[in-house]
């Protein structure tokens, strides 16, 4: 879909559908008031009749006849003015776009003036672009029956009456489009079935994404991993016929020699639990156990597209975790890249093992300014924060504050969790340095503490996205399924990192 910017007034623009945003209990404001006036009061008439209450994300449809150049007005509720947020604005634009698609309109037009003068137009236009692109997302590669029923909106036109703000608004729209397309790329990777999205396929998708961008990709195969001594990663991979990969994506947009920010994403392309087999119910969803790795690839795509003046590296250890006669098993001891040893208590606590090798490698190879990992790591985090929350763990106050600030800006729900050192005792082993699980109690904390032993000295943060990576029902601008969580969050962290002090 094409995103277009035009100078002018929405009430004078020829389009099959124009979005009109209204606040609950209020008269039309901003561009809605201009459209209402130009149409002879069509919107006011509907409101006075009580046929539309402008409740949050509710929609109504008006045909304008010859009153306006726009054939249809899609009315969308913003709810109560005092409760409006950028996230609700995203949802409102998503609702308008979905209604336009349902009507088989080829274009949707909207104004940056939604009657909210206290908010910067640049932030509104970014929310608008995100809402439209992310709200319209569908995963369709395997749909073959009645394919013609899946209509598509071809363009979204943003109208801005004040030409003086055009440059800033265009920049905001372009960045939002780049980040949104990176989220959709991430969703595509996570949505792909496990028989297709193998570790090798994930590496190929990384190379395909990097082609034509200022990105360098190196893929480590099994012989490379053996030379490096990544025995934890290799141990997890032993039960699968699909060879493991370590995917390294480098972006050099900052000063030559400046320490990069390194992102590490868990890439378990399918997780059966291994010998510690998971229940059959919903096991098919375990194709999404590579959502952290997919998000890291999405972040690198966005960073390259918006040309951040910063050095960034993404590392994705990618393996399958399956049971087999060669599979690793409870009681085994693995020697990690760092030289530390781990006793296997459960083969279903595999994500932290591949991350342990990748984190140690990242610290030694890149000496990063900051190290952030993202993983669908623990069910315990889902119990603590539910299906929408991301757990943040880390001891560096500045890095944690950067991530919290980015979460507030993007609307991604992030909550800082404790890293109590007293719980380290729970992951100490009698026969090795560490156990790969500390039991059910405090499971998200002990998993993070395990990673901490391999992250080395320097700023490090861990993001547990186990709940938020796969939605069980539709959200205002995120359809059920792969959410692409973490991409917008980490891009915002990096934007703030690269901004002048």
C-alpha positions, 0 to 999 in steps of 0.5 A, a space after each residue: 500500500 502506498 502512503 501519500 502526503 498532500 498539501 490541502 484541505 480534506 473537505 476539498 479532496 476527491 477520494 472514495 473515503 475520508 476518515 472523520 474523527 470525533 470525540 464522545 459527547 462533543 461537536 465536530 472539531 478540527 477537520 471534522 468540523 470543516 467537513 461537516 460545514 462543507 457537507 451542510 451538517 451531515 455529521 452534526 445531524 447524525 450526532 444529534 439524532 443519537 445514531 453515533 455516540 463516537 465511542 472509542 473505535 466505533 465506526 459509522 458510514 455516511 454517503 455524501 451524495 454531491 455535498 463533498 468531493 469525498 464519496 463516503 465519510 467514515 466516522 470513527 470515535 476517539 472516545 472521551 477527549 481526556 482519555 485520548 492517547 496516541 495508542 487510541 489514535 493508532 486504533 482509530 486510524 486502524 478502524 477507519 482503514 479496516 472499514 475502508 477495506 471492507 467497503 472495497 475503497 481503493 484509497 482512504 484520506 485523512 487530515 492531520 487535524 483531528 481536533 487535538 491542537 495540544 498534540 504535535 501533528 508529527 506524532 499524530 501522523 506517525 500514529 496514523 501511518 502505524 495504525 493503518 499499516 499495522 491494523 490492516 496486516 494479514 498473513 495470506 501466503 497459504 490462503 488459496 480458496 476465495 482469494 479474491 475476497 481478500 480486498 486491499 486498500 491501495 493507498 492512504 493519503 494524509 492531508 496537511 493544510 499548513 505547508 510550513 509543517 510539511 517537511 517535518 510531517 513527511 519525515 515523521 510519516 516516512 519513519 513511521 512507514 519504515 518502522 511499520 513495514 519492519 513490524 509487518 516483516 517480523 510478523 511474516 517471519 513469526 507467522 510462517 509455519 515451522 516446516 517452512 521457517 527453519 533456521 536456514 530459511 530464517 538466515 536466508 530471509 535475513 540475507 534477502 532483507 539486507 540486500 540493497 540496504 546498508 547491512 552486512 550479514 554473516 551466517 555461521 553454520 554448524 562447523 563454524 559454531 563448533 570452532 567457536 565452541 558454542 556447545 549450548 546452542 549446538 546441544 539444543 540443536 542436536 535433536 533436529 535434522 535442521 542444522 543450526 545457524 547464528 545470524 549476525 546482521 551489522 549496521 554501521 551508521 555511526 562513527 567508525 570504531 564506535 561501540 555498537 548497540 548489540 541486540 540478541 534475539 532468541 530464534 527457536 524456529 519450532 519448540 517441541 520441548 525436546 525430551 521434556 516434551 510439551 503437551 500436544 495442545 497448542 504446540 503448533 503455536 510454538 513456531 512463534 518461539 523465534 519471535 525475539 529473533 524475528 524482531 531483531 531482524 525487523 529492528 535492523 531493517 528499520 534502522 537501515 531504512 531510517 538511516 540512524 547515525 548509530 552502529 547496531 548489530 543484531 545476533 539471532 541464534 536459530 535452532 529447532 528443539 526436537 526429541 530424537 535419539 541424538 537429542 540432549 537430555 535432562 542430566 547432560 552437562 554442556 560447556 558454553 562459549 564462555 567456558 561456564 558449564 550448565 547442567 540440563 534440568 529441562 530440555 524445555 528451558 532451551 532458549 536461555 541456552 542458545 542466548 547464553 552462547 550468543 550473549 557471551 559471543 556478543 560481549 567478546 566480539 563487539 564490546 557493545 555500548 549496550 547489550 539487549 536481548 529479547 526472547 519468548 523466554 518464560 511462561 512465568 512472565 506471562 503469569 506475572 504480566 499477562 498476554 500483553 506485557 513485556 518483562 524488563 530485567 536489568 541492573 543498569 539504571 540508565 539502560 532500563 530508563 531508556 527502555 521505559 521511556 521508549 515504551 511510554 512513547 510507543 505504547 508497548 507495555 513494559 514493566 520492570 521486574 526484579 533481579 534479586 541476587 538471592 535467587 541466584 542460589 536457585 540456579 546453582 548446580 551440584 555437578 556444574 556451574 549452573 542449572 538451566 532452570 531454577 524451578 517454577 517459583 520466580 521462573 522469569 527472574 531465575 531465567 533472567 539471572 541465568 542470562 546475566 551470568 553470560 552477559 558479561 560486564 557492561 550495560 545489559 537488559 533482557 526483555 521477556 516477550 513470551 506473552 505479547 509475541 502472539 495475540 489470541 484475539 484482535 487488538 485495535 491495531 494488531 490482528 490476532 497472531 504474531 504481534 511484531 512486539 519489540 520492533 517499535 520499542 527497540 527502534 525508539 530506544 535506538 532513535 533516542 540513543 542516536 539523538 544529539 544530547 
